[in-house]
Amino acid sequence: MAKNRVLPYPIIAVNDADTKHLFDNRYGTGQSTLDGILRATNILLAGMNFVVAGYGWCGRGIAMRASGAGAKVIVSEVDPLRALEAVMDGYQVMSLKDAARIGDVFVTATGNKSVIARDHFLKMKDGAIVANSGHFNVEIDIPSLEELSQSKKKARDFVEEFTLENGRKIYLLAEGRLVNLSAAEGHPAMVMDMSFANQALCVAHLVKKKGILKKKVYPVPNNIDKQVARMKLKTLGVRLNRLTAEQKIYQAGWKEGT
Ligand SMILES: NC(=O)c1ccc[n+]([C@@H]2O[C@H](COP(=O)([O-])OP(=O)(O)OC[C@H]3O[C@@H](n4cnc5c(N)ncnc54)[C@H](O)[C@@H]3O)[C@@H](O)[C@H]2O)c1
């Protein structure tokens, strides 16, 4: 919208704050996505091939927690850097086409659409479970799944069983909507506190800068990020070291230590 000059007012990209995506997206989505999948299905994750599409902040949280539960995590990406990170974090990385054949559970966290699509459904094993924890219920191409199916029925709360023309069954969780919000309770307040603090402080910042900020997208001011982190640490009873005067001079200098 900024590029097309149609923003009606200044925007602060709160999602890009470190105290948002490093915590809410990673640890919040990581934990609550598994919570949603487990509440809906009661499956045992240990030993399962668990496919995560998108290795952003949400995806890496989901991958980390699934791996901790004993699943064999497979990551699928479009970005070479993110894919490489996933490789070096110890996951198998492959195209979704390849992963479709071997996955037991699939979770999308890309912010994109039709990430799991017609061709993938056709390759999936009987009993595959498909869920979304990304942006919206378009990450999984549900119209294609409907088209490929000869019947569907409710298997459990938040679990729809699709029987494909090829006889295989695919289980779609929470209608492809965010599984952590639909089938569980979303993120714990213990991580949302930082996101909401960010939002509140950014609104205060916008008010203070009224008339000065343009109709553009601004990053969260670094002092707000730091303030939120400091407040969170205080509530956790964690204290920081303080840089000594000598250390500050050393950090800023170039004459010593090179
Ligand atoms: N479930 C929740 O409660 C919750 C919480 C926070 C954010 N979100 C949503 O989750 C989504 C991801 O957030 P994020 O912070 O991880 O974003 P991000 O931008 O860090 O990561 C998204 C990743 O998906 C990858 N990607 C895009 N298209 C792809 C495709 N077709 N196949 C494979 N990978 C693809 C990108 O390369 C990127 O690495 C966003 O839509 C966000 O709004 C959900």
PDBQT file of the ligand as one rigid body, heavy atoms in Angstrom, charges set to zero:
ROOT
HETATM    1  N1  LIG A 301      -0.502 -18.964  14.121  1.00  0.00    +0.000 N 
HETATM    2  C1  LIG A 301      -0.245 -17.811  14.717  1.00  0.00    +0.000 C 
HETATM    3  O1  LIG A 301      -0.734 -17.533  15.810  1.00  0.00    +0.000 OA
HETATM    4  C2  LIG A 301       0.682 -16.846  14.067  1.00  0.00    +0.000 A 
HETATM    5  C3  LIG A 301       1.479 -16.005  14.852  1.00  0.00    +0.000 A 
HETATM    6  C4  LIG A 301       2.354 -15.128  14.213  1.00  0.00    +0.000 A 
HETATM    7  C5  LIG A 301       2.396 -15.070  12.829  1.00  0.00    +0.000 A 
HETATM    8  N2  LIG A 301       1.572 -15.898  12.103  1.00  0.00    +0.000 N 
HETATM    9  C6  LIG A 301       1.579 -15.887  10.626  1.00  0.00    +0.000 C 
HETATM   10  O2  LIG A 301       2.479 -16.914  10.201  1.00  0.00    +0.000 OA
HETATM   11  C7  LIG A 301       3.019 -16.567   8.927  1.00  0.00    +0.000 C 
HETATM   12  C8  LIG A 301       4.527 -16.729   8.977  1.00  0.00    +0.000 C 
HETATM   13  O3  LIG A 301       5.077 -15.810   9.899  1.00  0.00    +0.000 OA
HETATM   14  P1  LIG A 301       6.656 -15.685  10.098  1.00  0.00    +0.000 P 
HETATM   15  O4  LIG A 301       6.923 -14.654  11.128  1.00  0.00    +0.000 OA
HETATM   16  O5  LIG A 301       7.235 -17.048  10.246  1.00  0.00    +0.000 OA
HETATM   17  O6  LIG A 301       7.033 -15.094   8.643  1.00  0.00    +0.000 OA
HETATM   18  P2  LIG A 301       8.407 -15.149   7.886  1.00  0.00    +0.000 P 
HETATM   19  O7  LIG A 301       8.309 -14.181   6.770  1.00  0.00    +0.000 OA
HETATM   20  O8  LIG A 301       9.552 -15.067   8.862  1.00  0.00    +0.000 OA
HETATM   21  O9  LIG A 301       8.454 -16.653   7.283  1.00  0.00    +0.000 OA
HETATM   22  C9  LIG A 301       7.683 -17.106   6.221  1.00  0.00    +0.000 C 
HETATM   23  C10 LIG A 301       8.569 -18.100   5.462  1.00  0.00    +0.000 C 
HETATM   24  O10 LIG A 301       7.750 -18.789   4.506  1.00  0.00    +0.000 OA
HETATM   25  C11 LIG A 301       8.532 -18.968   3.344  1.00  0.00    +0.000 C 
HETATM   26  N3  LIG A 301       7.638 -19.216   2.215  1.00  0.00    +0.000 N 
HETATM   27  C12 LIG A 301       6.863 -18.343   1.508  1.00  0.00    +0.000 A 
HETATM   28  N4  LIG A 301       6.208 -18.984   0.533  1.00  0.00    +0.000 NA
HETATM   29  C13 LIG A 301       6.544 -20.293   0.616  1.00  0.00    +0.000 A 
HETATM   30  C14 LIG A 301       6.199 -21.451  -0.117  1.00  0.00    +0.000 A 
HETATM   31  N5  LIG A 301       5.361 -21.394  -1.152  1.00  0.00    +0.000 N 
HETATM   32  N6  LIG A 301       6.753 -22.639   0.257  1.00  0.00    +0.000 NA
HETATM   33  C15 LIG A 301       7.618 -22.713   1.294  1.00  0.00    +0.000 A 
HETATM   34  N7  LIG A 301       7.987 -21.647   2.041  1.00  0.00    +0.000 NA
HETATM   35  C16 LIG A 301       7.463 -20.452   1.690  1.00  0.00    +0.000 A 
HETATM   36  C17 LIG A 301       9.344 -17.678   3.224  1.00  0.00    +0.000 C 
HETATM   37  O11 LIG A 301      10.470 -17.850   2.412  1.00  0.00    +0.000 OA
HETATM   38  C18 LIG A 301       9.698 -17.415   4.683  1.00  0.00    +0.000 C 
HETATM   39  O12 LIG A 301      10.944 -17.975   5.051  1.00  0.00    +0.000 OA
HETATM   40  C19 LIG A 301       2.577 -15.136   8.657  1.00  0.00    +0.000 C 
HETATM   41  O13 LIG A 301       1.509 -15.143   7.763  1.00  0.00    +0.000 OA
HETATM   42  C20 LIG A 301       2.087 -14.624  10.003  1.00  0.00    +0.000 C 
HETATM   43  O14 LIG A 301       1.070 -13.670   9.877  1.00  0.00    +0.000 OA
HETATM   44  C21 LIG A 301       0.754 -16.798  12.689  1.00  0.00    +0.000 A 
ENDROOT
TORSDOF 0
